[in-house]
C-alpha cells in the first residue's frame, strides 16, 4: 500500500471539485463532492499505476506547498 497526495481545487463555474496527483501523468479527475472526487482519484490513480512500467519508488514525491505573492 502506498499513499499519494492530490492537489484539490473547486471550480466555481462548474461547481465541481478537481483533483490532480502531481507527477503521475493522467492522474487527474473531478467529482461533484469531495467523497466522489476521492473515489474517482483512487480509481484513476490505480489505472495509471497499472500502466506505469517503473518502480513506484522512482515517482516524484510530494514535498509541500509554497505561497507566492505577486502584484496584479
BADO-451670 format. One record per residue (C-alpha): residue number from 1; residue in one letter; x, y, z. Coordinates in Angstrom, 3 decimals, decimal comma. Last residue first. Layout:
! BADO-451670
+-----+---+----------+----------+----------+
|   k | r |        u |        v |        w |
+-----+---+----------+----------+----------+
| NUM | a |        X |        Y |        Z |
...
+-----+---+----------+----------+----------+
This chain:
! BADO-451670
+-----+---+----------+----------+----------+
|   k | r |        u |        v |        w |
+-----+---+----------+----------+----------+
|  72 | x |   -1,696 |   42,005 |  -10,100 |
|  71 | x |    1,278 |   42,189 |   -7,729 |
|  70 | x |    2,632 |   38,766 |   -6,850 |
|  69 | x |    2,751 |   36,764 |   -3,621 |
|  68 | x |    3,900 |   33,146 |   -3,821 |
|  67 | x |    2,579 |   30,584 |   -1,358 |
|  66 | x |    4,601 |   27,394 |   -1,286 |
|  65 | x |    3,255 |   23,896 |   -0,999 |
|  64 | x |    4,827 |   20,681 |    0,178 |
|  63 | x |    7,198 |   17,842 |   -0,632 |
|  62 | x |    5,177 |   15,416 |   -2,727 |
|  61 | x |    7,441 |   12,662 |   -4,104 |
|  60 | x |    8,076 |   12,171 |   -7,816 |
|  59 | x |    7,894 |    8,535 |   -8,915 |
|  58 | x |   11,023 |    6,351 |   -8,711 |
|  57 | x |    9,795 |    4,436 |   -5,634 |
|  56 | x |    6,734 |    3,458 |   -7,685 |
|  55 | x |    9,112 |    1,289 |   -9,721 |
|  54 | x |    8,852 |    1,600 |  -13,466 |
|  53 | x |    6,342 |    0,341 |  -16,019 |
|  52 | x |    3,388 |    2,558 |  -15,160 |
|  51 | x |    0,205 |    1,226 |  -16,804 |
|  50 | x |   -1,148 |   -0,348 |  -13,599 |
|  49 | x |   -0,101 |    2,849 |  -11,771 |
|  48 | x |   -2,289 |    4,976 |  -14,038 |
|  47 | x |   -5,303 |    2,691 |  -13,540 |
|  46 | x |   -4,931 |    2,729 |   -9,745 |
|  45 | x |   -4,545 |    6,506 |   -9,815 |
|  44 | x |   -7,722 |    6,821 |  -11,892 |
|  43 | x |   -9,734 |    4,716 |   -9,429 |
|  42 | x |   -8,390 |    6,369 |   -6,277 |
|  41 | x |   -8,913 |    9,802 |   -7,803 |
|  40 | x |  -12,528 |    8,938 |   -8,675 |
|  39 | x |  -13,255 |    7,696 |   -5,148 |
|  38 | x |  -11,707 |   10,813 |   -3,606 |
|  37 | x |  -13,572 |   13,092 |   -6,045 |
|  36 | x |  -16,868 |   11,403 |   -5,127 |
|  35 | x |  -16,151 |   11,969 |   -1,432 |
|  34 | x |  -15,135 |   15,584 |   -2,075 |
|  33 | x |  -18,407 |   16,167 |   -3,892 |
|  32 | x |  -19,402 |   16,762 |   -7,534 |
|  31 | x |  -16,283 |   14,990 |   -8,743 |
|  30 | x |  -13,273 |   15,603 |  -10,953 |
|  29 | x |  -10,272 |   13,775 |  -12,359 |
|  28 | x |   -6,495 |   13,840 |  -12,649 |
|  27 | x |   -3,854 |   11,128 |  -12,678 |
|  26 | x |   -3,022 |   11,128 |  -16,388 |
|  25 | x |    0,730 |   11,504 |  -15,898 |
|  24 | x |    1,649 |   10,965 |  -12,238 |
|  23 | x |    3,999 |   13,725 |  -11,046 |
|  22 | x |    1,333 |   15,721 |   -9,247 |
|  21 | x |   -1,862 |   13,843 |   -8,339 |
|  20 | x |   -4,579 |   16,165 |   -9,609 |
|  19 | x |   -8,081 |   16,695 |   -8,230 |
|  18 | x |  -10,923 |   18,886 |   -9,451 |
|  17 | x |  -14,003 |   19,577 |   -7,335 |
|  16 | x |  -17,029 |   20,545 |   -9,372 |
|  15 | x |  -19,319 |   23,583 |   -9,104 |
|  14 | x |  -18,948 |   24,099 |  -12,852 |
|  13 | x |  -18,004 |   27,790 |  -12,876 |
|  12 | x |  -16,789 |   27,866 |   -9,260 |
|  11 | x |  -14,186 |   25,162 |   -9,895 |
|  10 | x |  -13,062 |   23,831 |   -6,507 |
|   9 | x |   -9,413 |   22,778 |   -6,310 |
|   8 | x |   -7,658 |   19,685 |   -4,974 |
|   7 | x |   -3,961 |   18,747 |   -5,206 |
|   6 | x |   -3,606 |   15,052 |   -4,502 |
|   5 | x |   -1,049 |   13,361 |   -2,260 |
|   4 | x |   -0,142 |    9,703 |   -2,713 |
|   3 | x |   -0,042 |    6,865 |   -0,168 |
|   2 | x |    1,372 |    3,419 |   -0,969 |
|   1 | x |    0,000 |    0,000 |    0,000 |
+-----+---+----------+----------+----------+
